[in-house]
Amino acid sequence: MPQENVEMWRASIEKVRAAVSSGEFDREAAISKLSELWSPEIELDSSEGPALDAIGVFKGIEAAKNFWREWFDAWEALQFEYELVDAGEQVIWLIDLRLRGRSTGIEVPFGKHAWVALFRNGLIVQQKLYMSQARALQAAGLAE
């Protein structure tokens, strides 16, 4: 099942990437694609994040959707490279992200960071943001 988790998440990420890069970004469609993998009890933890209005622990699908709405609303353009790492019940999403602010037009190299997701029965029950990829790998029990 762990490799299935990786492939399911990859398919979801690729759908979001296609929506973002099309120039006709549909925020709600992207969020809908992401949420297809969420357990109703999802806990999304962005407490390490740098954006003050998006820091916290968001419990449940609607709260997680609201987090992503706030995030996507802040950015006019997103570009990213990524890798998914299988860690048993967990999958690590290693990302290198570049953004352009919606209101400022300023390019922001958000840089390398990671999300660690815990899967149960094919759904994400916990997802935590790490601003350090090494810390994310360590938290999932893997060496860099």
C-alpha positions as CSV (number, residue, x, y, z in Angstrom):
1,M,0.0,0.0,0.0
2,P,2.8,2.6,0.7
3,Q,3.8,2.8,-3.0
4,E,0.1,3.2,-3.9
5,N,0.0,6.2,-1.5
6,V,3.0,7.8,-3.3
7,E,1.3,7.3,-6.7
8,M,-2.1,8.6,-5.6
9,W,-0.4,11.7,-4.1
10,R,1.7,12.2,-7.3
11,A,-1.4,12.1,-9.4
12,S,-3.1,14.7,-7.2
13,I,0.0,17.0,-7.3
14,E,0.3,16.7,-11.0
15,K,-3.3,17.8,-11.5
16,V,-2.6,20.8,-9.3
17,R,0.6,21.5,-11.2
18,A,-1.3,21.4,-14.5
19,A,-3.9,23.8,-13.2
20,V,-1.3,26.2,-11.9
21,S,0.8,26.3,-15.0
22,S,-2.1,26.6,-17.4
23,G,-2.5,30.3,-16.7
24,E,-6.2,29.8,-16.0
25,F,-5.7,28.7,-12.4
26,D,-8.9,27.4,-10.9
27,R,-8.3,27.5,-7.1
28,E,-11.3,25.5,-6.2
29,A,-10.6,22.8,-8.7
30,A,-7.0,22.5,-7.4
31,I,-8.3,22.3,-3.8
32,S,-10.8,19.8,-4.8
33,K,-8.1,17.6,-6.3
34,L,-6.0,17.9,-3.2
35,S,-8.9,17.1,-0.9
36,E,-9.7,13.8,-2.7
37,L,-7.0,12.2,-0.6
38,W,-8.0,13.7,2.7
39,S,-9.6,11.8,5.5
40,P,-12.6,13.6,7.0
41,E,-10.5,13.9,10.2
42,I,-7.4,15.4,8.4
43,E,-5.1,17.4,10.6
44,L,-3.0,19.9,8.5
45,D,-0.2,21.4,10.5
46,S,1.5,24.5,9.0
47,S,2.8,25.9,12.3
48,E,6.3,26.0,11.0
49,G,5.3,28.2,8.0
50,P,6.6,31.7,7.5
51,A,3.2,33.3,6.5
52,L,1.6,34.6,9.7
53,D,-1.9,34.3,8.4
54,A,-1.5,30.7,7.4
55,I,0.2,29.3,10.5
56,G,-1.6,26.8,12.7
57,V,-3.2,23.4,12.9
58,F,-6.3,23.0,10.7
59,K,-8.6,20.1,11.6
60,G,-11.1,18.6,9.2
61,I,-11.6,19.0,5.5
62,E,-13.2,22.4,5.5
63,A,-10.5,23.9,7.7
64,A,-7.8,22.3,5.4
65,K,-9.6,23.7,2.3
66,N,-9.6,27.1,3.9
67,F,-5.9,27.0,4.6
68,W,-5.2,26.2,0.9
69,R,-7.7,29.0,-0.2
70,E,-5.7,31.5,1.8
71,W,-2.5,30.2,0.5
72,F,-3.5,30.2,-3.2
73,D,-5.1,33.6,-2.9
74,A,-1.8,35.2,-1.9
75,W,0.0,34.1,-5.1
76,E,-0.4,35.0,-8.7
77,A,2.0,32.3,-10.0
78,L,3.5,29.2,-8.5
79,Q,6.3,27.0,-10.0
80,F,7.7,24.0,-8.2
81,E,9.9,21.0,-8.6
82,Y,9.3,18.1,-6.3
83,E,10.1,14.5,-5.3
84,L,7.9,12.1,-3.3
85,V,9.7,9.8,-0.9
86,D,8.0,6.6,0.4
87,A,8.4,6.2,4.2
88,G,6.0,3.3,4.9
89,E,2.7,4.8,6.1
90,Q,4.2,8.3,5.5
91,V,5.0,10.0,2.3
92,I,7.4,13.0,2.2
93,W,6.7,15.7,-0.4
94,L,10.1,17.4,-1.0
95,I,9.4,20.7,-2.8
96,D,11.4,23.6,-4.2
97,L,8.9,26.4,-4.7
98,R,9.0,29.8,-6.5
99,L,6.1,32.2,-6.1
100,R,4.9,35.6,-7.4
101,G,2.8,37.7,-5.1
102,R,-0.7,38.5,-6.3
103,S,-0.8,42.0,-4.9
104,T,2.9,42.9,-5.3
105,G,4.0,41.0,-8.3
106,I,7.2,40.3,-6.5
107,E,9.0,37.0,-7.2
108,V,9.6,35.0,-4.0
109,P,11.9,32.0,-3.8
110,F,10.1,30.2,-1.1
111,G,12.8,27.5,-1.4
112,K,13.2,24.0,-0.4
113,H,10.7,22.7,2.2
114,A,8.6,19.6,2.7
115,W,5.2,18.2,3.7
116,V,5.0,14.9,5.6
117,A,1.7,13.0,5.1
118,L,0.5,10.1,7.2
119,F,-1.8,7.8,5.2
120,R,-4.4,5.4,6.6
121,N,-6.6,3.3,4.4
122,G,-5.5,5.3,1.3
123,L,-6.3,8.7,2.8
124,I,-4.1,11.4,4.4
125,V,-5.0,11.7,8.1
126,Q,-2.1,14.1,9.0
127,Q,0.0,16.5,7.0
128,K,2.8,18.6,8.5
129,L,4.9,21.3,6.9
130,Y,8.6,21.4,7.6
131,M,10.7,24.4,6.4
132,S,13.7,22.0,6.3
133,Q,13.7,19.0,4.1
134,A,16.3,17.3,6.3
135,R,14.0,17.7,9.3
136,A,11.1,16.3,7.4
137,L,13.1,13.2,6.4
138,Q,14.3,12.8,10.0
139,A,10.7,13.2,11.3
140,A,9.6,10.4,9.0
141,G,12.4,8.2,10.3
142,L,14.7,8.5,7.2
143,A,18.2,9.9,6.9
144,E,18.8,12.6,4.2
